[in-house]
């Protein structure tokens, strides 16, 4: 709570200028992700780089999983001892560094893979610092009853950035070459950062000065029960979807669907479904609240996974039915992120929201990596039907555990 809020007895007013700034930053973050995980693998393979080397790009995801390790110094830099916030400055400097690294990459031949990977890892570290600061900025600048709009920017921005860094970057490379493509991506990142540059109301209210024992700290977060509730809630809520999320493409290929068709479906189809799911998630949270919204979406996801399992088991695998089911799955995943982010932000402490929310996101990234690998392994050994059956069971377990976790958090914390 801010000092001015306490003095006036009023909640902080929602400043609409924060939303364009937040959307711009999250789209810029998505550009780097799309370039790394969608655009570059395509271009590198075109340059005859081995699949084994291309697979090493997944190391960049590791940076996002362990970003909680440097959340404390970022948060202490973001929050001055006087209570003044410097989120905006950190975000602007971080995105300038990211854009600068993209310019350096423009002069680095893509087939010299080791150096390219090192530059991408540096860009990922810069992007995670921006992410920590921007998440905290969202929590502090947008009141809780409007926060779903910021959560929609988190999820929707990632999907839009995926298109820019993936499809658009590959098209630029094909038409204008490597250097121009990288320069355009760098310019795009800087352009998307412009709304944050013109946002000047971060410290329009006076933040309370916290005592020394409440300085932002990772151990301070890990000592609090609500943080562990949030971590368990994150992993419980996402485990069924994460288990099968990466199997859509391989499953469709194994059903004899042409590679080009699968590529278009996973690319544009996935993005459109994700954006639709983002809007749906925002509407559900507005109508029912984050807690009830999470539960409602989890019910829909359990039902959908059961339908997919039944279709596979009964060999009811017409192409139009498969596409419809997987589009719904992608949309529900996006909606679930909007609802869960909105709920988890309520678990953060006012004196260190960046650290607290980063722990939840790191838990999500670790769950995605471990469950994704597990799902692929089980599918290879026991078949797709077994994986989807396990995901149905996990979704039912989540439906039982989510109310318990919420009631436990409310009762004890």
N, C-alpha and C positions, 0 to 999 in steps of 0.2 A: 504494500500500500504506500502511496506517495504522501508526503507531508501535507501538500496542498489539498489532497483529497480528504484527509482526516480533518483538516482545519475547516473546510467548507461543508463537510458531511456529504459530499457528492462523489459519484463515480467519475472517473476521467472521461471526458468527452471523446467520442470517436472522431478522429481526424481522417477524412477520406483521402487526404494526400498520402497516407501511409500505404494504402493498398496498391496504387500503381508502382510505388517503389519496391514493395515486396514482390509483386508479380515479375517485375523486371529482373530482380536478383535471382529468383528461382528459375526463370527461363534461362538466364545466363548459366546457372549451375547445370541445367539440363543440357545445354549446348556442349559443355565439356564431356558430360557423360555420354551423349549421343555420338560425339566424335570418337571417344575412346573405345566404346563397346559396340558401335554399329558401323560408323564410317570407316575407321582405320582398319578393322579386320578385312573389310571388302577391298580396300585399296592395297593393303599389304599382300593379300592373296593374289591380286592382279599383278603385283610386282614379283610374284613367285617366292615370297617369303614362306617358309615351312609352317605347317599348321601347329607344330610343337612350339615354335617361337610366338606365333599369334596367340596361342593359349596363355602365354605369359602375361598378356594384357590383363588377365584376371587379377594379377598382383595389385593392380590399381585399386580394385575393390577392397583389398585388405586395408588400405589407408583409411577408407570410410568406416571399416569395422573397428579400428583401433583409435579413432579420432578422440575418444574420451581421454586418452593419455595426455593430450595437450589442451583439453578443455579448460583446465584450471588456470594456466597462465593466460590464455585468451580471455577468460572471464575476469581475471584480476586486472588485465590491461583495459578491458571494456568498461569496468566500473571503477571510477576513481575513489580514493578514500573520502572525498567530499560528497559522494553519492552521484556525482555527475556521470552521465553515460557517454561512451565514445563508440557505440555500435556502428554508427554511420561512417566514421573515419576508418575503422577497421575494414568494413565492407568495401569501401571505395578503394583503399590501398590494396586489399586482397584481390579484387577484380582487375585492378591495373597490373598487378603481378601476373595474374593468369593470362591476361591479354598479351603482356610482354613475352611470356613463355611461348605462347602460340606464334608470336612473330619470330622467336628464335627457332621454333620447330619448322617454320617456313623455309629456313635456310639449311635445314638438316635433311638430307636425303632419306626417304622412308625406309629404304632397304638397309640402312645402317641401324639395325634394330636396337642394339644395346643402348646407344646414346638416346635414341628416341624414347625408349622405355624410361630411362632416367629422367628425361625432361617431363614426361607424362606423370611420373610419380611426384615430381616437384610441383607440377600444376595441381595435382590432386590434393597435396598438403595445403596449398594456398586456398583451394576451393573448400576444403573442410573448415579452415579457419573462418572463411566467409560464412559458411553454413552455420557454425556455432553462434556467430555474432548475429546473423539474420534471424535465426530461430528465437534468440533472446529478444531481439528487436520486436518481432511479431508479438511475443507474449506481453511485452511491456507497453507497446504502443496501441494495441487493439484490445478493448475490453472483452471480458470472457463471453458475454452474450453475442458478440459480433465475431468471435474468433474463427468461426467456421469459414468465414470469407478468406482469412489468411491461410487456413488449412487447405482450402481449395486451390489457392495460389501455390502452395507447396507441392501438391500432387499434380495439378493441371500444368504448372510451369515445367515440371519434369517431362511431361509428355510432349509439350510444344518444343522444348529444347531438344528432345530426342529426334524430332523431325529435322530441326535445323542442323544439328551436329551429325545426323546420320544421312538421311536422303539428300538434303540440300548440299551438304559438304561433298558427298560422292559425286553429285551432278556437277558441282563447280570444278572438282578435280578432273572429271572427264572432259569438260568443255574448255577450261582455262588453265588447268595445271595445278600442281601441288602448292606452289608459292602463293598464287592468287587465292586459292581456296583457304589456306591458313590465314592469310591477311584478312579476308572477308570474315572469317570466324572471329578473329581478334577484334575487328571493328564491331561486329555484332555484339560481343560481350560488353564492350565499352558503351555502345549505344543503349543497351538494355540497363546499364548501370546509371544512365543519366537521370531518371526520375529520383533515385536515391540521392544524387548530388544536389538536386533542387529541393529536397525535403529538409526543412530547417526547424522542425518542431520536436525533435527528440527530447530536448530538455525544457519543454514549455512548462512542465510541472517540476516542482522541487522534490527529488527523491530523498527519502530518509537516509541519514548517515548511520551505518550499521556499526555496532561494537566490533572490536578486534576479533572476538571469538566467532563472529558471523561473517568473517571474510570468506569470499568464494573459495571452496575447496572440495576436492574429489572425496576425501575421507568424510567431510561433513555430509556429503550426499549419501555415501554408503552407510552412514550410521542411522539414517532416517528410514523408518519402516515403510513410509509411503513410496519411497523410491524402489524398494524391493517389490512392493505390490505392483508398481508400474512395470518393472522389468518382467515379472512373472506374467502380468496381464498381456504385455506385448508379445511374448513368445507363445503363450497359450492361444491368443487370438489369431496369430498368423500361421500357426504350425500346419494346419490342414491345407491352406492355399499355397504356402511356400513349398510343400512337398511335391506338388504337381505343376507348379507354375512354369517350370522349364521344359515340360514334356509335351506341350502343345505341338511344336514344330516336328519333333521326332515322331510323334504319334501319327500326325497327318501324312508324313512321308511314308511311314510304314503301311498306311492304308492305300498307297498307290497314287496319292494326289501329287501332281507335278510340282517340281521345286519352285518354279516361277510363281505358281498360284499360292503356294505356302508362304513364299517370301512377301508377296503383296499382302496376304492376309495378316501375317505376323507384324508387318511394317505399318502400313496405313490403317489396316483393320484394327490392330491392337491400339494404335494411338487414338483413333476415333472412339473405340469402345472405352478407353481409359478416360478420355475427356467427358464422355457421356456419364460414366460412372462417377467422375468428380462432381459433376452437377447434381446427380442423384444423391450422392453422399451429403452434399451441402444442404439439399432440400430436406433430407431425412433428419439431419442434425437440427435444422431450424424447427422442424415440426415436432420432434420427439425429444430433443436433447441428446447430448453426446452419449450418455450412458445407455439410454434406451435405444438409440440409433445403432450403437455397436451390437447390441443383442439382436435387434431386428435384422440387421445385415448378416449376422452370423447364422441366423435361422435360414435365411434365403440361400446362403452359401452351402450350408449342410444339405438342403433340399436339392440344390443344383448338382452338387458332387454325387449325391445318390442317383440322380437321373443319368449323369454321365457314366457312372459305374454300371448301372442297369443296361444302358445302351451298348456298352462294350461287352458285357457278359452275354447279352442276348443277340449280339452281332447285328444290332439295329444301327448301321453305320453309314447311312446315306450322307453324301457330302454336304448337302444343305443343312441337315440336322446337326452334323458335327460342327459346322461353322457357326450355327446359331448358338449351340451350347457353349463353345469356347469364347464367343463374343460376350455372352452373358457372364462367363467366368471372369474375363478381363475387366468388365465393367464393375462387377461386384468387388474385385480386388481393389480397384481404385476407390470405390465408395467406402470400403472398409478402412483404407488409409486415412481418408478425410475424417471419419468418425473417431478412429483410434487416436489420431494426432490431437483432435479437439479434446478428447477425454484425458489424454496423458498430460497435456499442458496444464490441466487443473491440479496435477500432482506436483508441479514445480514450486520451488520456494522463491519468494520475491527477491531475495538477496543473491540468488545464483541460478536464474532460469536457464542460462546457457549450458551449464554443467549438467543440470538435472535432465534436460530434454536430450542432450547428447548421449547420456547413458541409455536412454530408451531407444534412440536411433541405432546406437552401436549394437544393442541387444537384437534389434530387428535385422541388422546386416549380418550378424553372426548366425542368427536363425535361418536367414535366407541362404547363406552359403552352405551350412551344414545340412539343412533339410533338402536343399536342391540337389546336393551330391548324393544324399541318401535315396531320394526319389529316383534318380537316374540309375543308381546301383540296383535297387530293388526291381525296377522295371526291366533291367537287363537280365536279371536272374529269374524273376518270378512272373513277369508280364505286367502289362499296363493295368489289367483288371485288379491285380493284387494291390498295386500302388493306390488306385482310386478307392478301393475298399478301405485301406488303411486311412486314407484322407477323410473318408466318411466317418470312421470311428473317431478319429482325432477331432473332427468338427463337433461330434456329439459330446466328447469329453470337454471341449471348450465351452459348449452351451451349459454344461453342468458347473464348470469352474468359474466362469465369468461372474455370475451373481455372487458366488461365495467370496471371490476376491474383492468385489466392490463393497460387499457388506462388511468384510473384515477391515478394509481400509477406512470405511466410514465409522466403524465402531471404535477402532483402536488408534486411528491417526487423524 
